[in-house]
């Protein structure tokens, strides 16, 4: 499974999950940082989830 965060314009921000999680339910929390550990600005971001037999993206609003 892979979960990535992108700016609304499509620029990569951070990867939250990149690997196998096994069976079950999971909760993933984004701390609002980019791949370098810097806090991002408030705004609309897109998270993309890719897994076997599953791929989708949704918008999320990040507020400081």
Phi, psi and omega in degrees: 000146179222131176233119181238152176249136178230153170292161181300333179279357176102359180283135180297139178245305185197156174249124182268323180221135176210080180162183183281137177249346183080188182277154175122183179263144181223153175235130180239133180241130176266128182273006177082019179252157175271186184295341178264001180089006179274140178291130180276165179279161176297146179159190180264131179233166179239131173252137180242129178246126176233129178210168176304128179066019181208133176201120177202165178222151180216157176272148177218142178260126178257125178239135178279000000 
